[in-house]
Each structure stands twice: as C-alpha cells, then as structure tokens.
Amino acid sequence: MLNLRPEDALHKSYLNRLLMEIIDRPALAQHLAFKGGSCASMLGYLDRFSVDLDFDVLANADEAVLRQEFHQAINDLGLTISGELNNALFFQLRYPNAPGKRNTIKLSAHSIPIKANQYKVLYFTEIDRVMNSQTLETMVANKLVAVTDRYKQYHTIAGRDIYDVHYFLVHGYGYHAPVISARTGLTPKDYLEKLIEFIIDKVTQTIINEDLSTLLPAQQFQQIRKILIPETISLLAQELSRLMI
C-alpha cells in the first residue's frame, strides 16, 4: 500500500475523482489505456506518490471527441484548466487548495502509437473500477526508455524515472523487450549500455534530491536517496550481463 504523506491526501483524492470520471465516460474509457506512475502506484507495482494522470490513445480514436469529453469531465468536477495544448491532449488543471499548497494536476493522453505496447483490463481497488491499462512489462520497458527520452525531447532529467527503474528492477519485474526496440531502434542490450552511460554522465544527486523529496515520505527518501544512483547502475549492469550470456 502506498505510504502517503498527509499533505498529499487532497491531491490523491482529486486524482481518484478525475480517474473515476474518465473511466465512467465510455467515450473516454473505450479509447484510452492508463499508464505511468499513477497507474503503477494504484496497481501496487510502485510505492511512490505520483501527481499526474497519463494515458495512451488507442487506435482509431477521434481526438476531437476525446478533447470534448475531457473538457466535460474536467468541468463536472469543478476543476480549472490553467493550460492546454492545441496539438496534443495535454491539460494542466487546478483544484482549490490553501495558498502555497500543491494544487495542480497534469492530464495527458499520448496519441503516437507504439505497436509493441501490450494492454490488459485491470482492476483498481482504490476506486472500484476496471480500465484498460499497460501491462506491467510494458510499463517497465517504457520507463527504461523514458530516462533518456525525456532528456532527448525536453533536455530534462527526472529523478523519479531513476527511482522507478530501480524499484522495478530490484523487485525483479520483467520488461517487454520489443517496446525498447520500437522506441529506440536499438536492441535491449545496446540500449542498456547507452542507459548506463547516460546515468553515469548526466544524473546527479541534486536531481535525485529535488525531484524525489516531494514524492516520498521523509524517512523513505533519506533511506534511498544516496544509494539510488549507484544501485540503479549496478542493477542495470546485472541485466546487461544477463543479456550478454
């Protein structure tokens, strides 16, 4: 079960409300697949807090209809759209909270298809709903790629990506290798070599501290922050050695 900080309870409640509203609208639920940190956390695959909702848009979906349905769901929940992209299904939402407190949710639905992704209808106990979602192995593969892809697209590095890779590997989760090849054009072996080099060269303790300190309880954060980078590199090296046998 997720160890939630008291100050994050309201945000988690709004995430749940928004997800329920999306699932309860057939025009959305039938054309989306849940993914990302919030999905993994709600399924018990990950033990950190996640602040956003991310989806894949499935084949043959009408994005204009999806946008209209998203607007209606957001409006019905009393949320405010503080930012929206015209060329992608991305919304920055605000909910009422005390000044200086977290009050923003990012909602995104990615329409670039990755044929190697695998999906399955899964049950989310927190909200008593089922929804089509990425399989665990698909999530792990996409997270491995996200570390470098985020840097390639936005020139940023997320400490939470390193945390998630570490958590997935240390718990022995497998990954769907075709996703790595489809997204990077590399074999898993070649990509893992690149990923290890990237972490050694680019990921700093400051990045880990700044990104993870608000997503984990203080004691858990202190226990993991110093070992996260070297242990993640070691775990990736072990997987690379396995692939080279």
N, C-alpha and C positions, 0 to 999 in steps of 0.2 A: 504493500500500500504506500502511496506517495506521502512522504513526510512534508507536509505543507506548513510554511511559515504563517503565523496569524495574519500578517499584513497582506498576504496573497489570497485570502479566502474570498474576498469580494470579486477579485479578478477571475478566480476559478469559477465562481458562480455565474458570472456573465459569459464565460467561455462555454459552460454547460448549457446555459439558456440558448445561446446562439447556435450551438451544435444541434440541440433538440429541434429548434425552429427549422434548421436546414433539413434535417432528416425527415421531419413531418411534412415537408413540401415535396410531393412526388416529382415535380418538375426539376427540382434540385437533386434530390437523393438518387434518382434513377440515372443521372448523368454525371455524378461525381464519385470519386473514391477518396476517402480520408487517408491522410498520410502525415508524416512529420513527427516532431517531438510530442505534441499534444496527443496524437493518436497512439504513439508508443507508450506514453505515460499512462493513458487511460486503460490500455490493454495490459499493463503490468510488465511491459518489456523494458521500461526505463524508470529510474527513480528520481528524476529531477522535475522541477516545475517548468512548464512551457507556457509561453504567454500568447501564442498566436494559433490560428487555425489555417491549415494548408490542405489543399485538395488537388487531385488530378482531374482534369476534364476528360471524360471518356469519349470514345469515337462517336461521331455523328451528332454531337450536341450542338444546339443552337445557342451561341454565346449571347446573343441579344436577349433571348428568353431568360437565360441564366442571370444576366445582369438585372433584368427587371424583377426577377424573383428574389435576388439578393437584396435589392432596394426595398422590396415589400417586407421581407423578413426583418431587415435592419430597422425599418420604420415601426413595425409592430412591436418590437422590443424596446422602443424608445431610445435607441442609440443614435448618435450623431455621426455623420460622415464628415471627417475633417480632411480627408484626402482620398482621391480616386484617380486611377489611370484610365485613359480613354482607349488605349491599345492593349489592355490586359485586364483580367478580372482581379483587380487588386484594390482593396479598400482599407483605409485607416479609420478606425472607429473610436469614438469616445463614449464613455459611460460616466454618470455622476459619481464623484468621489471628493473627499476633502482636499483642499489645496496642498500641493506638494506630494500627493499620493499617486501611485500608478493609476492611470485611467484610460489607457489606450490598448486597443486590440487590432492586430493586423490580420486581415482576412484575405486569402489569396487562393485562386484556382488556376492551375497551370495547364495551358492548352497544347503545349508541344508534346506530342505523343512519343512515348518510349515503348516500343513494341515488346521489349523484353520484360517490362514490368508485369508482375503477377498480382492478381487481386482475389479477395475472398470476402464473403459476407461474414462479419464478426459481430459479437455481442459486447456492448459497452455497459457494464453493470452500473456505473455511476448515474447514467441517465435512462437505464432500462430501454435501450434501443439497439437495433442492429443496423449496420451500414456496410456497404461495400468498401473495402479498405485494402491498402497494400499489404501483402503478406510480410511476415517478419523478415524473411530472407531478402525480399525486395527492399524493405526499409534499410536493412543493414548495408546492402550494396549501394543504395543511393546515398547513404550517409558517408560511406567511404569516399565517394566521388565528390560530395558536397564540400569537403575540406578544401580541395584545390579549385573546384568550380566557382565557389563563392569569390575566391581571390581573382580568378580569371575574369569574372563578369563585373565585380564591383570593387576589386582591389581592397577587400577587407577580409579579415580572418575572425572567425567566431570561436571563442573558447569552448562554447557548448558543443560544437562539432567534434572537437578533440575529446571532450568528456563522453559524448555518446559513442564514439568509436571505441574508446577504452572500455566503457560499460558493456557494449555488445560483445567485444572480443573476450573480456575477462569472464563473461558468463557463458562463453562457448557457443554463441549464436552463429549459425552459418549465414552465408550470403549467396544471392543468386548471381553467379558469375557473368551470365550474359548481359546483365544490366551495366556492369562495369565496361565491358567491351562496347556496348551500344552507345554509351555516353562519352567514352574517352577515345575510342578507336584503338585501344591497347588491350593486350592480354592482361588478366588479373596479375600475373607475375610482374609484367613491365609496369603496370600502374602502381602496384605496391612499392616497387623500387622508387618510383617517382614520388609517391606519397611520403615515404620515409625521409627522402632528401628534402622535401618541402617542409616537413615539420621541423627537422633539424635546422634548416636555414631561416625559416620565417616565424615560427611560433615561439613567443616569448612568455616569460612568467607574468609580465604585465598584462598581456592579452588574456591569459587564463584568469587572473585575478579580477579584471574589470568586467568580464562577461559572466563569469560563474557566480560571483559573490551574491547576486540578487536572485539566483535560481536554485540555490541550495541553502538549507539551514546552516547557521554559522559553524557549528561543530563539524558537520559533514564536509563543509567547504574547507575548513582548516585541515582536516584529515587527508583530503585528496589533492589539494592544490599543488603541493611540492613534488609529489610523485607522478602527477598526471602525464607530463611530457615524456620523461624517460621511460615510464612503464608502458605508455602507448607505443613508443618506438620499439620497445622490446617485444611487445605482443605482435606488432606488425612484422617484425623480423622473424618471429617464430612461424607466422603464417607464410611468409615468403620462403622460408626454409622448407616448409612442408610442400609447397608448390614445386620446388626445385628437385624434389626426390624423384 
